[in-house]
C-alpha cells in the first residue's frame, strides 16, 4: 500500500492495553501516511485525544473505554472510532454503536484490515458544525521590534511537539517577517489573500497549498501582502480561522500591532492573547493602549498573558518599576540573550538549536501554560 502524502497532517490514536498489539498496529499503519500515537490507558486516551484532535481513534472496546469513547465522539464530531472487540456479540455491537464507534474489527486485528479501515475513515469529509476546534493563540505587540515574530515561531515549534501546529503571519501588510524566518528559497510566498482574490474559499485543502512547511514541524501561512488584500481577508477571516482550527490543534497568529478589523476579529476569536513588551518607555505606554483595545473588543482578562521580552539589568526602567506603573505583574519574563539574535539572524529556531538557553526554557514554561489551558478547556467541554 503506497504512502498517502495527503494524510501527513492527520493523526491516528491507538488505544490497547497490550503494548505488543499496539506496536503491531502502529507498524501496519506506517504506509497510511498519518502520524500514529499509542496509549495504553483510558486516562491517556482522553488526555491525548483532547490535545491532538485525532482524525481516527482505534480502541480496544470494553465498558470503561466505551464510556470514554462516548465522551470524545460527542465532543469531537470529526473523530471516527474503530472498535476492537473479542467476539462480535450483538450486545457489544449495540453498545459500541451507541458510543459512536464507526467500525468494529476483531481483536487482535489483522494489520492490513486496520490500515484499510483507517485510510477510508481519514478520507471521509469532516462534518460541519464541529463542537471543538483547535486552540488559537494571538500575539500582539506594544510597539515594533519587541520580538513577536521570533517569539511566535519558537512558541509554535514548542506547541508542535504536543500536536500539529500552524503559524499565521497576520502582521500589518508590509510589516510581516515570519515568512522570511522560515522560507528556504527565494520565491515570494503564496498568500491566503491571493487565494481569496481568485474567488477560492479558504478551505483546508486549498490553504495547504500556501503553507511553508518548516523542518521543525511548523506549517506557516502568510495572510496578506499589501493593503489591497485587507478587504477580501476581512470578508473571509471567520471561515479562514475555522479552517485553521479544524486542522491544527494549535494555531499561533503573529499580529504585531492590531490596526485592522480582521486582526481585531482574530483577537476576539483567540483562546489566549499574548501581549509582548520590552522595558521601553514607548512600549510600556502603548501596552495600556493595547489593554484598552482588548477591553473594547470584549476580550476577557482571563485570556490575557503579558510577556516581558528581552529583560535585562541596567536599563533605565526596572521590571519592578514597570510592574508598579502598570499595576500588574508580567506573567512570563523572557531574559535577554545575545545568542538568540544570532540564531534568529541565521534562520534558526532557538528552542531547537539551544533549548538550554534561559530564554528557551522560559518560553517552554509559556508553552506549558498554553497546553494546560487547552487541556482544561477541552476536558471541561467533554465532561
Residue, then its C-alpha position, 0 to 999 in steps of 0.5 A: x500500500x503506497x504512502x498517502x502524502x495527503x494524510x501527513x497532517x492527520x493523526x491516528x490514536x491507538x488505544x490497547x492495553x497490550x503494548x505488543x498489539x499496539x506496536x503491531x498496529x502502529x507498524x501496519x499503519x506506517x504506509x497510511x501516511x498519518x502520524x500514529x500515537x499509542x496509549x495504553x490507558x483510558x486516562x491517556x486516551x482522553x488526555x491525548x485525544x483532547x490535545x491532538x484532535x485525532x482524525x481516527x481513534x482505534x480502541x480496544x472496546x470494553x465498558x470503561x473505554x466505551x464510556x470514554x469513547x462516548x465522551x470524545x465522539x460527542x465532543x469531537x464530531x470529526x473523530x471516527x472510532x474503530x472498535x476492537x472487540x473479542x467476539x462480535x456479540x450483538x450486545x457489544x455491537x449495540x453498545x459500541x454503536x451507541x458510543x459512536x464507534x464507526x467500525x468494529x474489527x476483531x481483536x487482535x486485528x489483522x494489520x492490513x484490515x486496520x490500515x484499510x479501515x483507517x485510510x477510508x475513515x481519514x478520507x471521509x469529509x469532516x462534518x460541519x458544525x464541529x463542537x471543538x476546534x483547535x486552540x488559537x493563540x494571538x500575539x500582539x505587540x506594544x510597539x515594533x521590534x519587541x520580538x513577536x515574530x521570533x517569539x511566535x515561531x519558537x512558541x509554535x515549534x514548542x506547541x508542535x511537539x504536543x500536536x500539529x501546529x500552524x503559524x499565521x503571519x497576520x502582521x500589518x501588510x508590509x510589516x510581516x517577517x515570519x515568512x522570511x524566518x522560515x522560507x528556504x528559497x527565494x520565491x515570494x510566498x503564496x498568500x491566503x489573500x491571493x487565494x481569496x482574490x481568485x474567488x477560492x474559499x479558504x478551505x483546508x485543502x486549498x490553504x495547504x497549498x500556501x503553507x511553508x512547511x518548516x523542518x521543525x514541524x511548523x506549517x506557516x501561512x502568510x495572510x496578506x501582502x499589501x493593503x489591497x488584500x485587507x478587504x477580501x481577508x476581512x470578508x473571509x477571516x471567520x471561515x479562514x480561522x475555522x479552517x485553521x482550527x479544524x486542522x491544527x490543534x494549535x494555531x499561533x497568529x503573529x499580529x504585531x500591532x492590531x490596526x485592522x478589523x480582521x486582526x481585531x476579529x482574530x483577537x476576539x476569536x483567540x483562546x489566549x492573547x499574548x501581549x509582548x513588551x520590552x522595558x521601553x518607555x514607548x512600549x510600556x505606554x502603548x501596552x495600556x493602549x493595547x489593554x484598552x483595545x482588548x477591553x473594547x473588543x470584549x476580550x476577557x482578562x482571563x485570556x490575557x498573558x503579558x510577556x516581558x521580552x528581552x529583560x535585562x539589568x541596567x536599563x533605565x526602567x526596572x521590571x519592578x518599576x514597570x510592574x508598579x506603573x502598570x499595576x500588574x505583574x508580567x506573567x512570563x519574563x523572557x531574559x535577554x540573550x545575545x545568542x538568540x539574535x544570532x540564531x534568529x539572524x541565521x534562520x534558526x529556531x532557538x528552542x531547537x538549536x539551544x533549548x538550554x538557553x534561559x530564554x528557551x526554557x522560559x518560553x517552554x514554561x509559556x508553552x506549558x501554560x498554553x497546553x494546560x489551558x487547552x487541556x482544561x478547556x477541552x476536558x471541561x467541554x467533554x465532561 
